[in-house]
């Protein structure tokens, strides 16, 4: 168990053996400097964070057993993607890019579970948000404690991505 910055706990399972035998998914992750440059000049920004990002992706039933771990009480396995799998970041970024395929670069920028909806003009702000909220069709949930809507500037993914460059 590892304590997160918000005081909550995260279970961390070491998947060293599983990760060793998995081929690397080379799906490209965005560069933070490109993402920051991509929001310059927009009148309104909306910073959003997907709640428990990886855990919103279901494991393929045939792969669930590969994530098994043992406690003193029983053996368990994940039905959703756990933190610590080799290709979790690439898989999640690929999902986000598919969900927002018609928006990335135009009115959305995304770095895994951190997203920004950017509106060139105040007049299109509502329609940009409505278009983005199709994320609920994909069962993606937002963490309201990490979202900020209708702002003109702010820290870009303050809690997680700034250290990823």
N, C-alpha and C positions, 0 to 999 in steps of 0.2 A: 504494500500500500504506500502511495506517495501523496503527500498533501499538496493540493493545488494552491495557486495564489489567492483564490477566492475562499480558501478555508475548507473546501470540500475535499474528499478523498478520491483517488483514482487507483483502480487495481492495475498493476503492471505485471504482465506475464512475460517472461523472457522466451522468445520464440527463436533462439539461436539456431537450433537444428533445423527447424522448418524453414527459416529464412535462408539458410545455407543451400538448401536443395531447390529453392524457388528461383526460376529465371528472373532477372531484373526486368521490370517494365520500364522502358525508357521514355514514357510519355513525359513531355517537357513540362516542368513547373515554371510558373511565371517568375520573372525577376522583379524584385520590389522597386528598383529604380525605374523600370519601365512602367509599372503600375502607378507610381506617384506622378510621373510625367504625364500619364494618360488622363489625369483628372484636372490638370491645370486649365484654367479658362472657363470652367463650368460654373454657372450661377448658383446651383443648389446641389448638395451632396447628401446622400443617405448612407450611413455606415451600418452594415448589418453583419451579424454573426450567427451562423447556423448552430443550433443547439446540439451538442454531442455529435459533431460532424460525422466521424467514421461510423458511429453506432447507428446511423440512419441507413446504412447499406447492409442489406441482408447477405449473409454468407450463402454460397451455393450449398444445397443440402449435402452433396457428396464431400464437401470440404469442411463441414462443421467439425467432424471428429478429429481432423488434423489440428484443431485449436484446443484440444482437450488439456486439462490440467487437473491435478489431484490436490485435494485438501485432506485434512484429517477426518472429514466426515463423508466425502464422496468424490466422484470424478465428474467434472463438468466440462462443457464445451460451449463455444460461442455460436449463437444463431445470427449475430450481426458482426460486422467487421470490428475486431478489437484493435486497440492502440498497440503498436509495436510490430505489426506485420510489415515485411519488407516493402511491399508495393501498395501499402495503404494510401500514402500521399498521392501517388500517381493515379490510383483507382478513383480516389475522391475527386481529384482535379478533373479527370476525364468525365466523371458524372456531372460536375458543375458546368463544364464546358458544353456538354450535351443539353443540359436543362436550359442554359442561357445562350444556345448557339446563335440565335438571331439578334442577340443583344451585346455579346462580348465585344468590346472595342467601340461600340456605338453609344450605349447608355449604361453599360455594366462593366465593371472590372472585378475579377475574382481571383483570390488566392486561397484555394481550398475552401474552408468554411468561412472565410472573411470576404465580404462582398461590399462593393460601393455602387450605388445607383447614382449616376451623374446626369444632371439635366442642364442642357445648354442654356435654356431660357426658363424662367419661372413659370411661364404659361404652359409648358409641357411637363412640368414636374409631376402632376397627378397622373397623367397618362403613362409616364415612365415607371412610376411606382406600380400602377395597376398591371402593366405588362410584366413587371418583375414578380409580382405576387402570384404568378402562375406556379411558383415554386411549391405551393401547397398541393398542387396536382401530383407532385412527385413525393409527397409526404415529408418534405423538408420543413423543419421547424426552426424558427428564429429564437434566439435567446434575447428577450427584451432588455435584460440588464446590460447587454453589450451593443445595443442599437441606438443610433442617433439619426433623426430624420429632419430634413429641411434645413440643413446648416450650410454656411458658406465656406467654412474651412474647419480643419480639425486634425487630430492625429490620425494618420492612416494606419488602421489596424494596430492600434496602440499596444494591445496585450500580447500579440503573438508574432506577427510577421516581421517586425522591425529587426529581429535578430537572425533572420533567415538568409540574408543576402550572401 
